[in-house]
């Protein structure tokens, strides 16, 4: 391999690794891989004695769909481990995963106590999703 080719290769590898290292340190991917339509601000408090996190979250969302929206949906992923009867836990057993019940200290859940936004009606929820509807539409 020629000296010039090695120098170019070294420069490219250096640029790639420094960009990856920068993203790993800051968490910022530049340019973003998708449009940024939401910003999250979370204030959380950990109580190690009860193994509980209490938090408030503010979400600023932009409607990028091109269609008016009157509904917001939130995924409550941790509720998949809420108890041994959730769809996720039952399907996991069917797929050959751990079949026995999990100990209570190995379970987790998200409990949403309030949703405050626009004119939100009472939220509908199942184990892993929360849907809110508003009386106003959010324009694109």
Beta strands, then each sheet from edge to edge (+ up, - down):
strand 1: 38-47
strand 2: 52-61
strand 3: 69-75
strand 4: 124-125
strand 5: 129-138
sheet 1: 1+ 2-
sheet 2: 3+ 5- 4+
end
